[in-house]
Amino acid sequence: MSALALAVAERRLIAHRDGDVVGTIGVVPQPHGIGLIFPPQVVGGEEQAPVERLLIQGAVERLRLQGVALAQVVLADAERELAARFGECGFRRLTTALILERELLGLAAGAPPSGALRARACDPERDRADLVRLIERIGVGSLDCPELDPFRPAAAQLDGHRAACAGGASAWWTYAVEGTLAGAAFCAVFPETQTCELLFFGVAPEFRGRGLGRGVLEHVCAVAAGERLHLRAAVDSRNSYARSAYAAAGFRESDSVEIWVHSPGPTS
Ligand SMILES: CC(C)(COP(=O)(O)OP(=O)(O)OC[C@H]1O[C@@H](n2cnc3c(N)ncnc32)[C@H](O)[C@@H]1OP(=O)(O)O)[C@@H](O)C(=O)NCCC(=O)NCCS
């Protein structure tokens, strides 16, 4: 039997033997220096484990050569064997991410935020400098995957969120209290699935603990209700502050996934 070999395509690696494709894996470097690897698709049979291993190791090596500092894969809870395979290839489980959904039927569409919050639609290009500063402030003391912070400076995070909107429209908001920027929420809207994905939201440290996080989420819900969209978000299960704000704003936890990471090491 001839040896397994890997071929590189634009955003994937392809494993083949004797000209037959036996598996593929998606590999996508992100603007923020974290590379995404997707669960491998393998033909199956006896070769499943070695082909998966070859694809995963190949994907890590590809990211390493591209200068990516951290590789990340998101696995469904049921993908235990695959998780073990990633573990064999040097990945470690970072955390559980909870998927959150909000039923918007009957919600007042497009209502402005309550209390002291003032919402303003923003533009990632025009308002870039303000948004980068705001993302930096919101990152202080965050409980959302803080281990990733060294790999995702604020400017790169902004670029990552913009890239996530590439396939759809976007709804980006900042929130001020008495004229001072206090919070933000960035959404990607996908009209074909009628979905609004909350990519990022937060409140600057000096404004926390006053119900503003909940207020931001309620505003995002009201905007999505106006567009008749289904609203989804994700949160690190360890982020108790955000989970409280989501619960208070009527979100329910509908699913969970496991986040695994691996440092490919420097290029030599
Ligand atoms: C999560 C976050 C948006 C909450 O904002 P907030 O304005 O403080 O939200 P709320 O005032 O509505 O409070 C939410 C909960 O966090 C608690 N909380 C907020 N700050 C706290 C603090 N410093 N210490 C203890 N509890 C705190 C509140 O008591 C509340 O819990 P409760 O409902 O059980 O009383 C804010 O902490 C933040 O921006 N964190 C960093 C970014 C982040 O995690 N974003 C979410 C990613 S999915």
The ligand as an SDF file (V2000), in Angstrom:
LIG
                    3D

 48 50  0  0  0  0  0  0  0  0999 V2000
  -20.2970   40.7260   31.1440 C   0  0  0  0  0  0  0  0  0  0  0  0
  -20.4940   42.2200   31.2650 C   0  0  0  0  0  0  0  0  0  0  0  0
  -20.9590   42.7630   29.9280 C   0  0  0  0  0  0  0  0  0  0  0  0
  -21.5500   42.5050   32.3080 C   0  0  0  0  0  0  0  0  0  0  0  0
  -21.7620   43.9160   32.3020 O   0  0  0  0  0  0  0  0  0  0  0  0
  -22.4510   44.6550   33.5280 P   0  0  0  0  0  0  0  0  0  0  0  0
  -22.8440   46.0140   33.0700 O   0  0  0  0  0  0  0  0  0  0  0  0
  -21.6230   44.5560   34.7310 O   0  0  0  0  0  0  0  0  0  0  0  0
  -23.7410   43.7490   33.6310 O   0  0  0  0  0  0  0  0  0  0  0  0
  -24.8560   43.8220   34.7310 P   0  0  0  0  0  0  0  0  0  0  0  0
  -24.6970   45.0490   35.5940 O   0  0  0  0  0  0  0  0  0  0  0  0
  -26.1110   43.6010   33.9900 O   0  0  0  0  0  0  0  0  0  0  0  0
  -24.4520   42.5960   35.6780 O   0  0  0  0  0  0  0  0  0  0  0  0
  -24.3940   41.2770   35.2430 C   0  0  0  0  0  0  0  0  0  0  0  0
  -24.0090   40.4020   36.4170 C   0  0  0  0  0  0  0  0  0  0  0  0
  -22.6150   40.5090   36.6880 O   0  0  0  0  0  0  0  0  0  0  0  0
  -22.4240   40.8570   38.0720 C   0  0  0  0  0  0  0  0  0  0  0  0
  -21.2310   41.7040   38.1410 N   0  0  0  0  0  0  0  0  0  0  0  0
  -20.8760   42.6350   37.2560 C   0  0  0  0  0  0  0  0  0  0  0  0
  -19.6840   43.1720   37.6500 N   0  0  0  0  0  0  0  0  0  0  0  0
  -19.3230   42.5370   38.7760 C   0  0  0  0  0  0  0  0  0  0  0  0
  -18.2000   42.6060   39.6180 C   0  0  0  0  0  0  0  0  0  0  0  0
  -17.1790   43.4550   39.3690 N   0  0  0  0  0  0  0  0  0  0  0  0
  -18.1280   41.7840   40.6770 N   0  0  0  0  0  0  0  0  0  0  0  0
  -19.1010   40.9230   40.9300 C   0  0  0  0  0  0  0  0  0  0  0  0
  -20.2100   40.7940   40.1520 N   0  0  0  0  0  0  0  0  0  0  0  0
  -20.3080   41.6080   39.0940 C   0  0  0  0  0  0  0  0  0  0  0  0
  -23.6690   41.5900   38.4470 C   0  0  0  0  0  0  0  0  0  0  0  0
  -23.8700   41.5710   39.8430 O   0  0  0  0  0  0  0  0  0  0  0  0
  -24.7190   40.7750   37.7010 C   0  0  0  0  0  0  0  0  0  0  0  0
  -24.9850   39.5500   38.3750 O   0  0  0  0  0  0  0  0  0  0  0  0
  -26.4340   39.2660   39.0250 P   0  0  0  0  0  0  0  0  0  0  0  0
  -27.4050   39.3380   37.8640 O   0  0  0  0  0  0  0  0  0  0  0  0
  -26.2850   37.9100   39.5650 O   0  0  0  0  0  0  0  0  0  0  0  0
  -26.6230   40.3590   40.0280 O   0  0  0  0  0  0  0  0  0  0  0  0
  -19.1790   42.9200   31.7030 C   0  0  0  0  0  0  0  0  0  0  0  0
  -18.7340   42.3180   32.8830 O   0  0  0  0  0  0  0  0  0  0  0  0
  -18.0940   42.8620   30.6450 C   0  0  0  0  0  0  0  0  0  0  0  0
  -18.0800   43.6680   29.7280 O   0  0  0  0  0  0  0  0  0  0  0  0
  -17.1660   41.9140   30.7810 N   0  0  0  0  0  0  0  0  0  0  0  0
  -16.0500   41.7930   29.8460 C   0  0  0  0  0  0  0  0  0  0  0  0
  -16.4950   41.3910   28.4340 C   0  0  0  0  0  0  0  0  0  0  0  0
  -17.3970   40.1890   28.4410 C   0  0  0  0  0  0  0  0  0  0  0  0
  -17.2660   39.2800   29.2290 O   0  0  0  0  0  0  0  0  0  0  0  0
  -18.3450   40.2050   27.4880 N   0  0  0  0  0  0  0  0  0  0  0  0
  -19.2740   39.1320   27.2880 C   0  0  0  0  0  0  0  0  0  0  0  0
  -18.7030   38.1870   26.3190 C   0  0  0  0  0  0  0  0  0  0  0  0
  -19.8900   37.0060   25.8310 S   0  0  0  0  0  0  0  0  0  0  0  0
  1  2  1  0
  2  3  1  0
  2  4  1  0
  2 36  1  0
  4  5  1  0
  5  6  1  0
  6  7  2  0
  6  8  1  0
  6  9  1  0
  9 10  1  0
 10 11  2  0
 10 12  1  0
 10 13  1  0
 13 14  1  0
 14 15  1  0
 15 16  1  0
 15 30  1  0
 16 17  1  0
 17 18  1  0
 17 28  1  0
 18 19  1  0
 18 27  1  0
 19 20  2  0
 20 21  1  0
 21 22  1  0
 21 27  2  0
 22 23  1  0
 22 24  2  0
 24 25  1  0
 25 26  2  0
 26 27  1  0
 28 29  1  0
 28 30  1  0
 30 31  1  0
 31 32  1  0
 32 33  2  0
 32 34  1  0
 32 35  1  0
 36 37  1  0
 36 38  1  0
 38 39  2  0
 38 40  1  0
 40 41  1  0
 41 42  1  0
 42 43  1  0
 43 44  2  0
 43 45  1  0
 45 46  1  0
 46 47  1  0
 47 48  1  0
M  END
$$$$
